[in-house]
Amino acid sequence: MSSTKSTRERTNGATGTDGGVARASGATAIRKIETRLVPIEPETLRTDATQTFVRQETVLVTIETADGLRGTGYSYTIGTGGSSVLALLRDHLEPVVLGLDARDIEGVWARMLAATRATAFGVLTSLALAAVDTALWDLRCLRAGEPLWRLAGGAHDRLPVYDTEGGWLHLPTGALVENVTAAQQRGLHGAKLKVGKPTAGEDAERLAAVREAVGPAFELMVDANQSLTGAEAVRRARTYEPLDIAWFEEPLPAEDVAGHARLARSTSVPIAVGESMYSAGHFAEYLRAGAAGIVQVDVARVGGITPWLKVAHAAEAFNVKVAPHFLMELHASLACAVPAGMYVEHIPQLGAITTSELVIEDGAVVPPETPGLGIAWDEDAIAGLRVA
């Protein structure tokens, strides 16, 4: 069997138990799992203060139940690690999931976590759990004949979009101004600019030029990608305050909850965190400490839709809004599902392997109404790109 594509099938239909989770023998029993690794080149050069986006290693999981219904989920890495996620799925999670009832999403997720306890919580395990969990949610929605945004909550029929694709750190100031004004002219509600230049003055000059070009009503966000020290983050936040920045994203390493709390107390700019956090418990720490003004939970990195919804509802309980990181094709539905949904980030991700496109009207994304995740996969393109 190839190390990058596998299909496993359960041939024993007997009912039993495994770790407290019932095995199934009916129509909704999981009988087959297919895993694929599909690298996608970025549509444009993407840089921030800590990395360059090399490629998106997309991990696809397709689950088939005994009645022939198929659901597909996915997760991703940026540049490296995709084959490791695939190995974890193939070697450890597929044998656990085969034979379980696809409707028991909470039970399946808990069983997968128990089976990978030695490597949880961490990015590789969370990405592997997410690929399975999103496939199960696709199945749930397909079986119900409902779109994800409605079945997961149905809180909003649309949400505003902000652009990140035109704000990368390598771009000169003139290009930033041109890109952000173009996003404004397209009707988007805001734009995010990468910060973390060698000096605060360089960041401030770029931001001031963009603010002058777009005026006071257009939202501007900044993202440091965990590149700053606590003291430098406080200093730079003070330069952002006169520019009315909507949020200051990932200023410090994600492990530094106390540092984010100190920074949040020192500035009027909301602090946004979440893309580098891999468990609901980590988000709970931030919310309890008052260290998160905006929650940016990433469905792939937190372990799937199941924990994503828990984080989003916890944020609501703390009166904190949710503006998910990346994955716009999936987060359009999830952000619209929950009351705390605030924004959807515009970074095209899946165009090379899908035939569906998000609908954006008057600067707001309209979640897909088709049953399932709302993503139409291009199987021919996937076959041509996947690692053989």
C-alpha positions as CSV (number, residue, x, y, z in Angstrom):
1,M,0.0,0.0,0.0
2,S,1.3,3.5,-0.9
3,S,2.4,5.7,2.0
4,T,0.4,8.6,0.6
5,K,-2.9,7.1,-0.4
6,S,-4.7,4.3,1.3
7,T,-8.2,2.8,1.4
8,R,-9.2,0.6,4.3
9,E,-12.5,-1.3,4.4
10,R,-14.2,-3.1,7.2
11,T,-15.3,-6.5,6.1
12,N,-16.5,-7.8,9.5
13,G,-20.0,-6.5,10.1
14,A,-20.3,-7.8,13.7
15,T,-21.4,-5.4,16.4
16,G,-19.1,-4.9,19.3
17,T,-17.5,-2.3,21.5
18,D,-14.0,-0.7,21.5
19,G,-13.0,1.6,24.2
20,G,-16.6,2.3,25.3
21,V,-17.7,3.3,21.8
22,A,-20.2,1.0,20.2
23,R,-19.3,-0.7,16.9
24,A,-22.1,-0.6,14.3
25,S,-23.5,-3.0,11.8
26,G,-26.3,-1.0,10.2
27,A,-26.4,1.4,7.2
28,T,-24.5,4.2,9.0
29,A,-21.5,2.0,10.0
30,I,-18.2,3.3,8.6
31,R,-17.0,0.6,6.1
32,K,-14.3,2.4,4.1
33,I,-11.8,5.2,4.6
34,E,-9.7,6.8,1.9
35,T,-6.8,9.1,2.6
36,R,-5.0,11.3,0.1
37,L,-2.3,13.9,0.2
38,V,-2.7,16.8,-2.3
39,P,-0.1,19.6,-2.5
40,I,-1.4,22.9,-3.8
41,E,0.8,25.8,-4.8
42,P,-0.2,29.2,-3.4
43,E,-1.9,31.5,-5.8
44,T,0.5,34.3,-4.9
45,L,3.7,34.8,-2.9
46,R,2.7,34.9,0.8
47,T,5.1,36.1,3.5
48,D,4.9,37.2,7.1
49,A,7.3,38.0,9.9
50,T,8.2,34.4,10.5
51,Q,7.7,32.3,7.3
52,T,7.0,32.1,3.6
53,F,4.0,30.1,2.5
54,V,5.7,27.3,0.6
55,R,2.8,25.1,-0.4
56,Q,-0.4,23.9,1.1
57,E,-0.2,20.2,1.8
58,T,-3.9,19.2,1.8
59,V,-4.9,16.0,3.6
60,L,-8.2,14.6,2.3
61,V,-10.2,11.9,4.0
62,T,-13.2,10.3,2.4
63,I,-15.4,8.1,4.6
64,E,-18.0,5.7,3.2
65,T,-20.8,4.2,5.2
66,A,-22.4,0.8,4.7
67,D,-25.3,2.3,2.7
68,G,-22.8,3.9,0.2
69,L,-23.0,7.5,1.4
70,R,-19.6,9.3,1.1
71,G,-18.4,12.3,3.0
72,T,-15.1,14.1,2.4
73,G,-13.2,16.2,4.9
74,Y,-9.8,17.8,5.0
75,S,-7.0,19.6,6.9
76,Y,-3.8,21.2,5.8
77,T,-0.2,22.1,6.6
78,I,1.9,25.0,5.2
79,G,4.9,23.5,3.5
80,T,5.8,20.5,5.7
81,G,4.2,17.7,7.8
82,G,1.4,16.5,5.4
83,S,3.0,13.1,5.1
84,S,3.2,12.8,8.9
85,V,-0.4,13.6,9.3
86,L,-1.3,11.0,6.6
87,A,0.8,8.4,8.4
88,L,-0.9,9.1,11.7
89,L,-4.3,8.7,10.0
90,R,-3.3,5.5,8.2
91,D,-1.4,3.8,11.0
92,H,-3.5,4.8,14.1
93,L,-6.8,6.4,13.3
94,E,-8.2,4.4,10.4
95,P,-8.3,1.1,12.4
96,V,-10.0,2.9,15.3
97,V,-12.7,4.6,13.2
98,L,-13.6,1.7,10.9
99,G,-16.8,0.0,12.0
100,L,-18.0,2.9,14.2
101,D,-21.4,4.6,13.6
102,A,-20.8,7.7,11.5
103,R,-23.6,9.5,13.3
104,D,-21.9,9.4,16.7
105,I,-19.5,12.2,15.9
106,E,-18.7,13.1,19.6
107,G,-18.1,9.5,20.4
108,V,-15.8,9.0,17.4
109,W,-13.9,12.1,18.2
110,A,-13.4,11.0,21.8
111,R,-12.3,7.6,20.7
112,M,-9.7,9.1,18.2
113,L,-8.4,11.3,21.0
114,A,-8.0,8.4,23.4
115,A,-6.1,6.4,20.7
116,T,-3.7,9.2,20.2
117,R,-3.3,10.4,23.8
118,A,0.5,10.1,23.6
119,T,0.7,12.7,20.9
120,A,-2.2,15.0,22.0
121,F,-2.6,17.8,22.2
122,G,-0.4,18.9,19.3
123,V,-0.6,20.1,15.7
124,L,-0.2,16.8,13.9
125,T,-2.8,14.9,16.0
126,S,-5.2,17.8,15.7
127,L,-4.8,18.0,11.9
128,A,-5.4,14.3,11.7
129,L,-8.5,14.4,13.9
130,A,-9.8,17.4,11.9
131,A,-9.7,15.5,8.6
132,V,-11.8,12.7,9.9
133,D,-14.2,14.9,11.9
134,T,-14.9,17.2,8.9
135,A,-15.7,14.2,6.8
136,L,-18.1,12.9,9.4
137,W,-19.8,16.3,9.5
138,D,-20.1,16.2,5.7
139,L,-21.8,12.9,6.1
140,R,-24.1,14.2,8.8
141,C,-25.2,17.1,6.7
142,L,-25.6,15.0,3.5
143,R,-27.7,12.5,5.4
144,A,-29.9,15.3,6.8
145,G,-30.1,17.1,3.4
146,E,-28.9,20.3,5.1
147,P,-26.0,22.7,4.6
148,L,-23.4,22.9,7.3
149,W,-24.1,26.5,8.3
150,R,-27.7,25.6,9.2
151,L,-27.2,22.2,10.8
152,A,-24.4,23.6,13.0
153,G,-26.5,26.5,14.2
154,G,-27.8,28.8,11.5
155,A,-27.1,32.0,13.3
156,H,-26.3,34.3,10.3
157,D,-27.2,34.1,6.6
158,R,-24.1,36.1,5.7
159,L,-21.1,37.7,7.3
160,P,-18.7,40.5,6.2
161,V,-15.4,39.5,4.6
162,Y,-12.0,41.1,5.1
163,D,-9.0,40.6,2.8
164,T,-5.6,39.2,3.7
165,E,-4.3,38.2,0.2
166,G,-3.1,41.8,-0.5
167,G,-1.3,42.5,2.7
168,W,1.8,40.3,2.8
169,L,4.9,41.5,4.5
170,H,7.2,41.5,1.4
171,L,5.0,44.0,-0.5
172,P,6.2,47.6,-0.7
173,T,4.0,50.3,0.7
174,G,2.7,51.4,-2.7
175,A,1.6,47.8,-3.5
176,L,-0.1,47.6,-0.1
177,V,-2.1,50.8,-0.8
178,E,-3.1,49.6,-4.2
179,N,-4.2,46.1,-3.0
180,V,-6.2,47.4,0.0
181,T,-7.9,50.1,-2.0
182,A,-8.8,47.5,-4.6
183,A,-10.4,45.4,-1.8
184,Q,-12.3,48.4,-0.6
185,Q,-13.6,49.1,-4.1
186,R,-14.7,45.4,-4.4
187,G,-17.0,46.1,-1.4
188,L,-15.0,44.2,1.2
189,H,-15.3,45.5,4.8
190,G,-11.7,45.4,5.8
191,A,-8.1,44.3,5.1
192,K,-5.3,42.7,7.2
193,L,-1.7,43.8,6.9
194,K,1.3,41.8,8.0
195,V,3.5,43.6,10.5
196,G,6.8,42.7,12.1
197,K,9.3,44.8,10.1
198,P,12.7,45.3,11.7
199,T,11.5,48.6,13.2
200,A,8.3,50.0,14.5
201,G,8.7,53.0,12.3
202,E,8.5,50.8,9.1
203,D,5.3,49.2,10.2
204,A,3.8,52.5,11.2
205,E,4.7,54.1,7.9
206,R,3.0,51.3,5.9
207,L,-0.1,51.3,8.0
208,A,-0.4,55.1,8.0
209,A,-0.2,55.2,4.2
210,V,-3.0,52.6,3.8
211,R,-5.2,54.3,6.4
212,E,-4.9,57.6,4.6
213,A,-5.8,55.9,1.3
214,V,-8.9,54.1,2.6
215,G,-10.3,56.6,5.1
216,P,-11.6,56.0,8.7
217,A,-14.6,53.8,7.9
218,F,-12.7,50.8,6.4
219,E,-11.4,48.3,8.9
220,L,-7.7,47.6,9.1
221,M,-6.2,44.6,11.0
222,V,-2.6,43.8,11.7
223,D,-0.9,40.4,12.2
224,A,2.6,39.9,13.7
225,N,2.6,36.1,13.4
226,Q,4.1,35.5,16.9
227,S,7.2,37.5,16.1
228,L,7.5,40.0,18.9
229,T,8.6,40.2,22.5
230,G,6.1,41.3,25.1
231,A,7.8,44.7,25.5
232,E,8.0,45.3,21.8
233,A,4.4,44.3,21.3
234,V,3.3,46.9,23.9
235,R,5.4,49.5,22.1
236,R,4.0,48.7,18.6
237,A,0.4,48.5,19.9
238,R,0.8,52.2,21.0
239,T,1.7,53.2,17.4
240,Y,-1.4,51.4,16.1
241,E,-3.9,53.0,18.4
242,P,-4.1,56.4,16.6
243,L,-4.8,54.5,13.3
244,D,-7.9,52.8,14.8
245,I,-6.7,49.2,14.1
246,A,-9.5,46.6,14.4
247,W,-7.2,44.0,16.0
248,F,-3.6,43.1,16.7
249,E,-3.2,39.4,15.7
250,E,-0.7,36.9,17.2
251,P,1.7,39.5,18.6
252,L,3.5,36.9,20.8
253,P,4.1,33.2,20.8
254,A,0.9,31.3,21.4
255,E,2.2,29.7,24.6
256,D,2.5,33.0,26.3
257,V,-1.0,33.4,27.8
258,A,0.2,35.8,30.5
259,G,2.0,38.0,28.0
260,H,-1.1,38.4,25.9
261,A,-3.1,39.2,29.0
262,R,-0.6,42.0,29.9
263,L,-0.6,43.3,26.4
264,A,-4.4,43.3,26.3
265,R,-4.5,45.4,29.5
266,S,-2.0,47.9,28.1
267,T,-3.8,48.8,24.8
268,S,-7.2,49.7,23.4
269,V,-6.5,47.6,20.3
270,P,-8.2,44.2,20.6
271,I,-5.8,41.2,20.7
272,A,-6.6,38.4,18.3
273,V,-5.4,34.9,18.8
274,G,-6.2,31.3,17.9
275,E,-4.6,30.1,14.6
276,S,-1.7,28.5,16.5
277,M,-3.8,26.9,19.3
278,Y,-4.6,23.2,19.0
279,S,-7.1,22.4,21.8
280,A,-10.3,23.9,23.3
281,G,-8.5,23.9,26.6
282,H,-5.9,26.4,25.3
283,F,-8.7,28.7,24.2
284,A,-10.2,28.4,27.7
285,E,-7.0,29.6,29.2
286,Y,-7.0,32.7,27.1
287,L,-10.6,33.5,27.7
288,R,-10.3,33.1,31.5
289,A,-7.2,35.3,31.5
290,G,-8.8,38.1,29.4
291,A,-6.0,37.6,26.9
292,A,-8.2,37.2,23.8
293,G,-10.3,40.1,22.4
294,I,-11.0,38.2,19.1
295,V,-10.9,34.4,18.8
296,Q,-9.5,33.1,15.5
297,V,-10.0,29.3,15.9
298,D,-8.9,27.3,12.9
299,V,-11.1,24.2,12.3
300,A,-8.1,22.1,11.0
301,R,-5.7,23.1,13.7
302,V,-8.1,22.7,16.6
303,G,-9.1,19.2,15.6
304,G,-12.3,19.6,13.5
305,I,-15.7,21.0,13.5
306,T,-16.7,19.3,16.8
307,P,-14.1,21.2,19.0
308,W,-14.4,24.3,16.8
309,L,-18.0,24.7,17.8
310,K,-17.2,24.3,21.5
311,V,-14.6,27.1,21.2
312,A,-17.0,29.4,19.4
313,H,-19.7,28.9,22.0
314,A,-17.2,29.4,24.8
315,A,-16.2,32.7,23.2
316,E,-19.8,33.7,23.1
317,A,-20.1,33.0,26.8
318,F,-17.2,35.4,27.4
319,N,-18.7,38.0,25.1
320,V,-15.9,37.6,22.6
321,K,-16.3,37.5,18.8
322,V,-15.0,34.8,16.4
323,A,-13.2,35.6,13.2
324,P,-11.7,32.3,12.1
325,H,-8.2,31.9,10.6
326,F,-7.8,30.9,6.9
327,L,-9.9,28.0,5.4
328,M,-12.5,30.4,4.0
329,E,-14.3,27.7,2.1
330,L,-15.2,26.0,5.3
331,H,-15.2,28.8,7.8
332,A,-17.8,30.7,5.7
333,S,-20.3,28.1,6.9
334,L,-19.0,27.7,10.5
335,A,-18.8,31.5,11.2
336,C,-22.3,31.9,10.0
337,A,-23.5,29.0,12.1
338,V,-22.6,30.6,15.5
339,P,-23.9,33.7,17.2
340,A,-20.3,34.9,17.9
341,G,-19.4,34.9,14.2
342,M,-17.8,38.2,13.2
343,Y,-15.8,38.0,10.0
344,V,-14.6,35.6,7.3
345,E,-11.0,35.9,6.1
346,H,-10.4,36.1,2.3
347,I,-7.5,33.9,1.3
348,P,-8.3,31.7,-1.7
349,Q,-7.2,28.2,-0.8
350,L,-8.9,25.4,-2.7
351,G,-9.4,26.7,-6.2
352,A,-7.1,24.2,-7.7
353,I,-9.0,21.2,-6.5
354,T,-12.6,22.3,-6.3
355,T,-15.4,23.4,-8.8
356,S,-17.4,25.4,-6.3
357,E,-16.9,29.1,-5.4
358,L,-18.0,31.1,-2.4
359,V,-20.6,33.7,-3.1
360,I,-19.7,37.2,-1.9
361,E,-22.4,39.9,-2.2
362,D,-21.8,43.5,-1.1
363,G,-18.7,42.5,0.8
364,A,-20.4,39.7,2.7
365,V,-20.1,35.9,2.2
366,V,-23.2,33.9,1.7
367,P,-22.7,30.4,3.1
368,P,-23.4,27.5,0.7
369,E,-26.9,26.1,0.7
370,T,-26.0,22.8,-0.7
371,P,-26.1,19.8,1.7
372,G,-22.8,18.9,3.3
373,L,-19.8,21.1,3.7
374,G,-20.7,23.0,0.6
375,I,-17.4,22.2,-1.1
376,A,-17.5,20.5,-4.6
377,W,-14.3,18.6,-5.0
378,D,-12.7,18.3,-8.5
379,E,-11.7,14.6,-8.5
380,D,-9.8,14.9,-11.8
381,A,-7.7,17.7,-10.5
382,I,-7.1,15.9,-7.2
383,A,-6.0,12.8,-9.1
384,G,-3.5,14.9,-11.1
385,L,-2.0,16.7,-8.1
386,R,-2.0,14.1,-5.3
387,V,1.3,12.6,-4.2
388,A,1.6,9.1,-5.8
